[in-house]
Amino acid sequence: MTFDIVGAAVDFVNNTTNKIISAFTSQTLLKQNQINLSATLQKVRQDQRVIQAEMDYYKRREARRQEFLQIQQTTINLDNSDSSEIEVTLVSEREEKLLKLRREEIEDRSKLSALYLDLSRETTAKEIDLKQKEIQGIFDQQKWPGILSRDEAQRIFVDEQKKPRLLMLVPPPDISDDFPISFRDSLKKEIRNQLKLFLEKYYPLSGDYCPVEFYGKYFERSIFDAEVKQLETILSAVPTAIIYTDITDHEVYFNVRFWGLQEPVSLSFEPWNWEEFKENIQDDSNDETKSLRAIRQTIVVLHKLLAAFLADWYYLNIDPNYEPQLFKLSADFPSVWTNEMLEKLRVVIKKYREVYNYELKNLISIQIEKPIIWRCVNTLYGHSNYVFCIAINPQGQTFASGSADKSIKIWDIQTGELLHNLTGHSNYVSSIAFSADGNIIASGGYDKTFKLWYALSSKTFIEHSGCITSVVFSPNGNLLATASMDKTIKLWDLKNEKLVYTITDHKNYINSLVFSGDGQKLISCDADKTIKIWNTQKGSEINSITEHSDVINTIAISPDNQTFATGSHDNTVKLWSLSTGELIHTFDGHTDAVTSVAFSPDGKTLASGSSDNTIKLWHLYSQELINTLSGHLSTVYSVAFNVDGNKIISGSADNTIRIWQSEQ
């Protein structure tokens, strides 16, 4: 019997879900559908106690992350082990370590949650003090609104100053006289008592996680919009949710008023026509009493669902680590009612957590880092023409440069001494790369060939029909990708020196390539303003992005493999999410084309070289320009950080290479 009416109410619940989530998230939406932290939380996070606690938490969390990665590596080594005795021991140790890390993370989050709640209470207490002074005149003039007594308001103020909580007001519904008295009396009692038990179970006032103080029995009658406004005037300093309903002989009208975060939210939902389905839920004996009981129970459950969402939303917005209770209440609500709401809530929480984690990184960077000064410590004049490309040997001692003078030169990174001069290309050298072990150099040229250099000798490959624009090794050194003005990308098996496949989906010449950190993806950009992300196993396209307004010249991948950057003739650098392809930020500061980009090894800084003859350094957490390096007399075609991150090597159309040193 109840199942039928549950199904009948699905459309009403889904429409209500869409409206309530849209109303609440609209207050936290920024540009490009990004979520902002609530004003209440932002205010709390300015407190020095929170700043210090968040810094401590972030450092401990990063230490746990490193330990987790080490455990993962141990697991990989374990999978390759032949000893079953060692395997059993290591599995046990691994599980104990993982359990310890989980406990530490939960404990740290709990401490932060308690601090957010406590400081939120302090903020509310100050606002209540001001509010009490403001309404003292109402007391004195005896013009106190009658829906909430002066003594009761005073008690709420005092209790709220002692402990944070959400005040949940649910007066009796206004029910049409067409209903039998038994229906009206039973529904009022069921809403009050069942909602009270529900909130005490999942949102207990005595708890410290998500306390809710329920007000149901206090109200002896229904309340209406004007009286709700009176309550808000009195209790505006106290975070409050009100659910009030009107029930006619065929429809139920749900209304919500919520304040205590940003601007108050007032919602009236499309009515639910319960009479339309009444006959469908009566049993074979046509028992009207049972059918009305099922309708009453459905109305009660709808009250619970609204109350749970309002409580979860409030605590999520004052505690970024809060886990909504709704995710644990599958037994209390029909899944067909909650599926859409929970899915939407998960999306919001995911974006919310991304913003929070980003701001944690930003906080750490701002609080503990001193400004870095860079100065040019060496200028190298070994090339006789444009220096198009720079590559740092992963071993850290040397770097290579490629030039329009058709040569490749190897330099000592500390002294700037020229160590080797490699010749063989018959036209410009446009791209160079070191393998992960530093033993192989790949070079691409305008002579339509690429070369693999083993020590000081090379092997030449003539497969492209156009100039080679980019050569990159996969992180494991097993693959090489090459791009060309012939609009193709070719992937090579280095062990057998064989072509694996050719990608022909670009519509214009390709300027740059980069592998993801795990080697599973390849990113390319072309002169048609397009970025493409490929699956390296299949050679299939994963994503295509067209946000730049001009030719895209260069790509770099972040050390954590989460983001990548592109530079364009539109004078901008753009930062992207690797997993989704979404634009994260646009760095706008160059006055001419951006020709090269590079991430610092710690992932905090992005360098960009440009045809405006400068190198700009961007802080990735604060997204601010932190340095502009001037000295080159023409286009900076290539920039690269050394392994330690304290040097930048740049190559330019002024035929020089400059080495820049950081100074704390």
C-alpha positions in Angstrom: 0.0 0.0 0.0 2.7 2.5 1.0 4.8 1.5 -1.9 2.3 2.9 -4.4 2.1 6.3 -2.8 5.9 6.4 -2.5 6.1 5.9 -6.2 3.4 8.5 -6.8 5.4 11.1 -4.8 8.6 10.6 -6.8 8.0 13.5 -9.2 7.1 15.8 -6.3 10.2 14.9 -4.4 12.5 15.3 -7.4 11.0 18.7 -8.2 11.4 19.7 -4.6 15.0 18.4 -4.5 15.9 20.4 -7.6 14.4 23.6 -6.2 15.9 23.3 -2.7 19.4 22.4 -3.9 19.3 25.1 -6.6 18.2 27.7 -4.1 20.9 26.9 -1.6 23.8 26.4 -4.0 23.0 29.6 -5.9 24.5 31.5 -2.9 27.8 29.7 -3.1 28.2 29.6 -6.9 31.0 31.6 -8.6 32.0 32.0 -12.2 32.1 28.9 -14.4 29.8 27.0 -11.9 32.5 26.9 -9.2 31.5 26.6 -5.5 32.6 29.2 -3.0 33.0 28.5 0.7 30.2 30.1 2.8 30.6 33.6 4.2 30.2 32.1 7.7 33.1 29.7 7.2 35.3 32.3 5.5 34.8 34.6 8.5 35.8 31.8 11.0 38.8 30.9 8.9 40.3 34.3 9.4 40.8 33.6 13.1 44.5 33.0 13.8 43.6 29.8 15.8 42.0 28.3 12.7 44.9 29.4 10.5 47.4 27.7 12.7 45.2 24.6 13.0 44.7 24.3 9.3 48.4 24.7 8.6 49.2 21.9 11.1 46.5 19.7 9.6 47.7 20.3 6.1 51.3 19.4 7.0 50.2 16.2 8.8 47.9 15.3 5.9 50.7 15.7 3.4 53.0 13.5 5.6 50.3 10.8 5.7 49.9 11.1 1.9 53.7 10.5 1.4 53.5 7.5 3.8 50.5 6.1 1.9 52.5 6.4 -1.4 55.3 4.5 0.2 52.9 1.8 1.4 51.6 1.5 -2.2 55.1 1.1 -3.5 55.7 -1.6 -0.9 52.5 -3.3 -2.2 53.8 -3.2 -5.7 57.1 -4.8 -4.6 55.2 -7.3 -2.6 53.2 -8.4 -5.7 56.5 -9.2 -7.4 57.8 -11.2 -4.4 58.1 -15.0 -4.6 58.2 -15.5 -0.8 54.8 -16.4 0.7 56.0 -16.0 4.3 57.3 -12.5 3.7 54.1 -11.7 1.9 51.9 -12.6 4.8 54.0 -10.6 7.2 54.1 -7.5 5.0 50.4 -7.6 4.2 49.7 -7.6 8.0 52.1 -4.7 8.5 50.6 -2.8 5.6 47.1 -3.1 6.9 48.1 -1.9 10.3 49.8 1.1 8.8 46.8 1.9 6.7 44.5 1.6 9.6 46.8 3.9 11.6 46.7 6.5 8.8 42.9 6.4 8.7 42.6 6.9 12.4 45.0 9.8 12.4 43.1 11.5 9.5 39.7 11.0 11.2 41.1 12.4 14.5 42.6 15.4 12.8 39.4 16.2 10.9 37.4 15.8 14.2 39.6 18.3 15.9 39.2 20.8 13.1 35.5 20.2 13.0 35.2 20.9 16.7 37.2 24.1 16.2 35.0 25.3 13.4 31.9 24.7 15.4 33.3 26.4 18.5 34.4 29.5 16.7 31.1 29.6 14.8 29.5 29.6 18.3 31.7 32.5 19.3 30.7 34.5 16.2 27.0 33.7 16.9 27.4 34.7 20.5 28.6 38.2 19.5 25.8 38.6 17.1 23.3 37.6 19.8 24.7 40.2 22.1 24.0 42.8 19.5 20.6 41.4 18.7 19.5 41.4 22.4 20.4 45.1 22.7 18.5 45.8 19.4 15.3 44.2 20.6 15.5 45.5 24.1 13.4 48.4 22.9 10.7 46.0 21.9 10.8 44.5 25.4 10.5 47.9 27.0 7.7 49.1 24.8 5.8 45.8 25.3 5.4 45.3 21.5 6.7 41.8 21.6 5.3 39.6 18.8 3.2 36.9 20.3 4.3 33.8 18.4 7.4 33.4 20.5 7.4 34.6 24.1 10.0 36.9 25.5 11.2 34.3 28.0 11.5 31.6 25.3 13.5 33.9 23.0 15.8 34.7 25.9 16.3 31.0 26.7 17.2 30.3 23.0 19.7 33.1 23.0 21.4 31.9 26.2 21.5 28.3 25.1 22.9 29.3 21.6 25.7 31.3 23.3 26.7 28.2 25.3 26.8 25.6 22.4 26.4 25.8 18.7 23.3 24.2 17.2 20.8 24.6 14.4 17.4 25.6 15.6 14.7 23.5 13.8 11.2 25.0 14.1 8.3 22.8 12.8 4.9 24.1 13.8 1.8 22.0 13.3 0.5 22.0 9.8 -2.6 24.0 8.9 -5.1 21.3 7.9 -8.4 21.8 6.2 -11.5 21.1 8.2 -12.6 18.7 5.5 -10.4 16.1 7.1 -11.7 14.0 9.9 -10.6 15.2 13.3 -8.7 11.9 13.9 -6.7 12.6 10.7 -5.8 16.2 11.8 -4.9 15.3 15.4 -2.9 12.2 14.4 -0.9 14.0 11.7 0.1 16.8 14.0 1.2 14.4 16.7 3.0 12.1 14.1 5.0 15.0 12.6 5.9 16.3 16.0 6.9 13.0 17.6 8.4 11.2 14.7 10.5 14.2 13.6 11.6 14.7 17.2 12.8 11.1 17.4 14.4 11.3 14.0 16.4 14.4 14.9 17.4 13.1 18.3 18.7 9.9 16.7 20.7 11.4 13.8 21.2 15.1 14.9 21.3 14.9 18.7 21.4 18.1 20.6 23.8 16.5 23.1 26.3 15.6 20.3 29.2 17.7 19.1 29.0 16.8 15.4 25.7 18.2 14.1 23.4 19.2 17.0 19.9 20.3 16.2 17.4 21.7 18.7 13.9 20.7 17.6 11.0 22.9 18.3 7.7 21.2 17.6 5.6 20.9 20.8 6.2 24.5 21.7 3.8 25.6 18.9 0.2 25.1 19.8 -1.0 26.2 16.3 0.1 26.7 12.8 2.0 29.8 11.7 2.0 31.8 8.5 4.3 33.9 6.4 3.9 37.1 8.4 4.7 35.3 11.7 7.7 33.6 10.1 9.0 37.0 9.3 8.5 38.1 13.0 10.4 35.0 14.1 13.3 35.9 11.8 13.3 39.5 13.1 13.7 38.1 16.7 16.0 35.2 15.9 18.1 36.5 13.0 21.3 36.0 15.0 20.4 32.3 15.6 20.9 29.8 12.7 17.3 28.6 12.1 15.3 26.4 9.8 11.5 26.5 9.7 9.3 24.0 7.9 5.6 24.9 7.8 2.9 23.2 5.8 -0.7 23.8 4.6 -2.9 20.8 3.8 -6.1 21.2 1.8 -8.6 18.5 1.0 -6.4 17.5 -2.0 -3.0 19.1 -1.8 0.0 19.6 0.6 2.0 22.8 0.4 5.5 22.7 1.9 7.3 25.9 2.9 10.8 26.5 4.1 12.6 29.5 5.6 16.3 29.3 6.5 18.8 31.8 7.8 22.2 31.7 9.4 24.7 31.4 6.6 24.5 33.9 3.7 21.3 35.5 2.7 18.1 33.9 4.1 16.4 31.4 1.8 12.6 31.3 1.4 11.0 28.5 -0.6 7.5 27.5 -1.4 7.2 24.2 -3.4 4.8 23.1 -5.9 2.0 21.3 -4.1 1.7 17.6 -3.9 -1.7 16.4 -5.0 -2.3 13.4 -2.6 -6.0 13.0 -3.4 -5.2 12.0 -7.0 -3.6 8.8 -5.8 -5.8 8.0 -2.8 -7.8 5.3 -4.6 -4.7 3.6 -5.9 -3.4 3.0 -2.4 -6.5 1.6 -0.8 -6.4 -2.1 -0.1 -8.8 -4.7 -1.3 -11.2 -4.0 1.5 -11.3 -0.4 0.5 -10.2 0.7 4.0 -10.0 4.5 3.9 -8.5 4.6 7.3 -5.4 2.7 6.2 -5.1 4.8 3.0 -5.2 8.0 5.0 -2.7 6.6 7.4 -0.3 5.9 4.5 -0.8 9.5 3.3 0.0 10.8 6.8 3.1 8.7 7.0 4.3 10.0 3.6 3.8 13.6 4.7 5.8 12.8 7.9 8.7 11.2 5.9 8.8 14.3 3.6 9.2 16.5 6.7 12.1 14.3 7.8 13.8 14.5 4.4 13.5 18.3 4.3 14.8 18.6 7.9 17.8 16.3 7.2 18.8 18.3 4.1 18.6 21.6 6.0 20.7 20.3 8.9 23.3 18.7 6.6 23.5 21.9 4.5 24.1 24.0 7.5 26.8 21.9 9.0 28.5 21.4 5.6 28.8 25.1 5.3 30.4 25.7 8.7 32.6 22.6 8.6 34.3 21.6 5.3 35.0 18.1 6.7 31.4 17.4 7.5 29.9 14.2 6.1 26.2 14.6 5.6 24.0 12.3 7.6 21.7 11.8 4.6 24.3 9.5 3.1 23.7 7.1 6.1 19.9 7.2 6.1 19.1 4.8 3.3 16.8 2.8 5.6 14.8 5.9 6.5 13.8 7.1 3.1 12.7 5.4 -0.2 15.7 5.3 -2.5 13.6 6.6 -5.4 13.1 9.7 -3.4 16.7 10.3 -2.4 18.8 9.1 -5.4 18.7 12.4 -7.2 19.1 14.5 -4.1 22.1 12.5 -2.9 23.7 12.6 -6.4 23.4 16.4 -6.6 24.7 16.7 -3.0 27.7 14.6 -3.9 28.5 16.8 -6.8 28.3 20.0 -4.7 30.4 18.4 -1.9 33.1 17.3 -4.4 33.4 20.9 -5.7 33.2 22.3 -2.2 36.1 20.1 -1.0 38.2 21.0 -4.1 37.8 24.7 -3.2 38.6 24.0 0.4 41.7 21.9 -0.4 42.9 24.5 -2.9 42.5 27.2 -0.2 44.4 25.1 2.3 47.4 24.9 -0.2 47.0 28.7 -0.7 47.1 29.3 3.0 50.2 27.3 3.5 51.9 29.0 0.7 51.0 32.5 1.9 51.8 31.8 5.5 55.2 30.0 5.4 56.8 31.1 2.1 59.0 34.2 1.7 59.1 36.0 -1.6 61.8 34.6 -3.9 64.1 36.9 -5.8 65.5 35.6 -9.1 68.6 37.0 -10.8 70.5 36.1 -13.9 73.8 34.4 -12.9 75.1 33.4 -16.3 74.6 34.1 -20.0 75.8 31.5 -22.5 76.7 32.6 -26.0 77.5 29.2 -27.7 74.8 29.2 -30.3 75.0 31.3 -33.5 71.2 31.4 -34.0 67.9 31.2 -32.2 67.8 28.9 -29.2 64.5 27.0 -29.6 64.6 24.4 -26.9 66.0 23.5 -23.5 65.9 20.2 -21.8 67.2 19.4 -18.3 68.9 16.0 -17.7 67.0 14.2 -14.9 70.3 13.4 -13.3 70.5 17.1 -12.5 74.1 18.0 -13.6 73.6 19.0 -17.2 71.2 20.4 -19.7 70.8 20.4 -23.5 69.9 23.2 -25.9 68.7 23.0 -29.5 69.1 25.8 -32.0 68.3 27.2 -35.4 72.1 26.8 -36.0 71.2 23.0 -36.5 73.3 22.0 -33.4 72.6 20.5 -30.0 74.8 21.5 -27.2 75.3 19.9 -23.7 76.2 22.3 -20.8 77.2 22.0 -17.2 74.3 23.4 -15.3 76.4 24.8 -12.4 79.3 26.4 -14.3 77.8 27.0 -17.7 80.7 25.2 -19.4 80.0 23.7 -22.8 80.6 20.0 -22.6 79.6 18.6 -26.0 78.4 19.8 -29.4 76.2 17.4 -31.3 75.7 17.9 -35.0 73.7 15.9 -37.6 70.5 17.8 -38.3 70.4 19.6 -41.6 67.9 22.2 -40.4 66.7 23.9 -37.3 66.6 21.8 -34.1 63.1 22.5 -32.8 62.7 20.1 -29.9 64.8 18.0 -27.5 64.1 15.7 -24.5 65.9 13.5 -22.1 64.8 10.0 -21.2 63.8 9.4 -17.6 67.3 7.9 -16.8 69.1 10.7 -18.6 70.9 8.3 -20.9 69.1 9.1 -24.2 68.4 12.4 -25.9 65.7 12.7 -28.5 65.8 15.6 -30.9 63.4 16.8 -33.6 64.2 19.1 -36.5 62.9 21.1 -39.4 64.7 18.5 -41.6 61.6 16.3 -41.0 63.7 13.8 -39.0 64.0 12.9 -35.3 67.2 11.4 -33.8 67.9 9.3 -30.8 71.3 10.1 -29.3 73.1 7.3 -27.4 76.1 8.9 -25.8 77.4 11.1 -28.6 76.2 9.1 -31.6 72.7 9.2 -33.1 70.2 7.1 -35.0 68.0 9.0 -37.5 64.3 8.3 -38.2 62.6 9.6 -41.3 58.9 8.9 -40.9 57.1 12.3 -40.9 56.4 14.3 -44.0 56.7 17.6 -42.3 59.0 19.4 -39.8 59.2 17.8 -36.4 57.8 20.2 -33.7 57.9 18.1 -30.5 59.5 15.0 -29.1 58.7 13.6 -25.6 59.6 10.4 -23.7 57.0 8.5 -21.7 57.8 8.6 -17.9 58.9 4.9 -17.9 61.1 5.5 -21.0 59.4 2.8 -23.1 57.7 5.1 -25.5 58.5 8.2 -27.5 55.9 10.5 -29.1 56.7 12.8 -32.0 54.6 15.6 -33.5 54.9 17.3 -36.8 53.7 20.0 -39.1 52.2 17.1 -41.2 49.4 17.2 -38.6 50.2 13.7 -37.2 51.4 12.3 -33.9 53.4 9.1 -33.9 54.0 6.8 -31.0 57.2 4.7 -30.9 58.2 1.6 -29.1 61.8 2.5 -28.0 62.8 -1.1 -27.1 62.2 -2.3 -30.7 62.4 1.1 -32.3 59.1 0.4 -34.0 56.1 2.6 -34.8 53.2 1.7 -32.6 50.5 3.9 -34.2 49.9 7.2 -35.9 47.2 9.7 -34.8 45.8 11.8 -37.6 42.9 13.6 -36.0 44.4 17.1 -35.7 43.3 19.5 -38.4 46.4 21.7 -38.3 50.1 21.4 -37.5 50.9 20.3 -33.9 53.1 22.4 -31.8 53.7 20.6 -28.6 53.2 17.2 -26.8 53.5 16.0 -23.2 52.9 12.7 -21.4 50.9 12.6 -18.2 52.9 11.5 -15.2 51.6 7.9 -15.3 52.1 7.7 -19.0 48.4 6.8 -19.6 47.6 10.0 -21.4 49.2 12.2 -24.0 48.3 15.9 -24.4 48.8 17.7 -27.7 48.1 21.2 -29.0 47.9 22.7 -32.5 47.7 25.8 -34.6 43.9 25.3 -34.8 43.5 26.5 -31.2 42.8 23.0 -30.1 44.1 20.8 -27.2 43.5 17.1 -27.3 44.0 14.5 -24.6 44.7 10.9 -25.8 44.6 7.4 -24.3 48.1 6.1 -25.0 47.1 2.5 -24.8 44.6 2.8 -27.6 45.5 6.0 -29.4 41.9 7.2 -28.9 40.8 10.7 -28.1 39.6 11.3 -24.5 38.9 15.0 -24.7 39.1 18.0 -27.0 39.4 21.6 -25.7 39.0 24.8 -27.6 39.2 27.6 -25.1 42.2 29.5 -26.5 41.5 32.2 -29.0 44.7 31.8 -31.0 47.4 29.3 -31.9 48.5 27.2 -28.9 52.3 26.9 -28.7 53.3 24.9 -25.7 52.2 22.4 -23.0 53.6 21.4 -19.6 52.3 18.9 -17.0 52.3 19.5 -13.2 54.5 17.3 -11.0 51.4 15.9 -9.2 49.8 14.9 -12.5 46.6 16.7 -11.6 46.9 19.8 -13.9 48.5 20.9 -17.1 49.3 24.4 -18.6 49.2 25.8 -22.1 50.6 28.9 -23.6 49.2 30.6 -26.7 49.5 33.4 -29.3 46.5 34.9 -27.5 49.1 36.1 -24.9 47.6 33.9 -22.1 48.6 30.9 -20.0 45.8 28.6 -19.1 45.7 26.0 -16.3 43.5 22.9 -16.8 42.3 19.9 -14.9 43.8 16.8 -16.5 41.0 14.5 -15.3 38.1 16.6 -16.5 39.6 19.0 -19.1 38.0 21.9 -17.2 39.6 25.3 -17.2 40.9 26.2 -13.8 42.5 29.6 -14.3 43.7 32.0 -17.0 47.0 33.8 -16.3 46.8 37.1 -18.2 49.9 39.3 -18.0 52.1 38.9 -21.1 51.8 41.5 -23.9 52.7 39.1 -26.7 52.5 35.4 -27.5 53.4 32.8 -24.9 55.9 30.4 -26.4 56.9 28.2 -23.4 55.7 27.1 -20.0 57.2 25.0 -17.2 56.2 23.9 -13.7 58.6 24.1 -10.8 59.5 20.6 -9.3 57.4 21.4 -6.1 54.4 22.3 -8.2 54.0 25.8 -6.7 55.2 28.0 -9.5 54.6 28.2 -13.2 57.1 29.9 -15.5 56.1 31.2 -18.9 58.3 32.6 -21.7 57.0 35.0 -24.3 57.6 37.0 -27.4 57.5 40.1 -25.2 61.1 39.0 -24.2 60.2 38.3 -20.6 59.8 35.3 -18.3 56.9 35.5 -15.9 56.5 33.4 -12.7 53.0 32.7 -11.5 52.1 31.4 -8.0 49.8 28.4 -8.6 48.0 28.6 -5.2 47.4 32.3 -5.1 47.3 32.6 -8.9 49.2 35.8 -8.7 52.2 37.1 -10.8 55.1 36.9 -8.4 58.1 37.8 -10.7 59.0 39.1 -14.1 62.5 38.2 -15.4 63.8 40.6 -18.0 67.2 40.4 -19.7 66.6 38.6 -23.1 66.5 40.9 -26.1 64.1 38.8 -28.1 61.5 36.0 -27.8 62.0 33.5 -25.0 61.4 30.2 -26.8 62.1 27.8 -23.9 62.1 27.8 -20.1 62.9 24.9 -17.8 63.5 24.5 -14.1 66.4 22.5 -12.9 65.8 19.4 -10.7 66.2 21.3 -7.5 63.9 24.1 -8.6 66.4 26.8 -7.7 67.4 27.6 -11.3 65.6 28.4 -14.5 67.3 27.9 -17.8 65.9 30.0 -20.7 66.7 30.0 -24.4 65.9 32.9 -26.7 65.8 34.3 -30.2 68.7 36.6 -29.1 70.9 33.5 -29.6 71.7 33.3 -25.8 70.9 31.0 -22.9 70.4 32.5 -19.5 70.7 30.8 -16.2 68.6 32.4 -13.4 69.2 31.6 -9.7 66.7 32.0 -6.9 67.6 33.8 -3.7 65.4 33.5 -0.6 
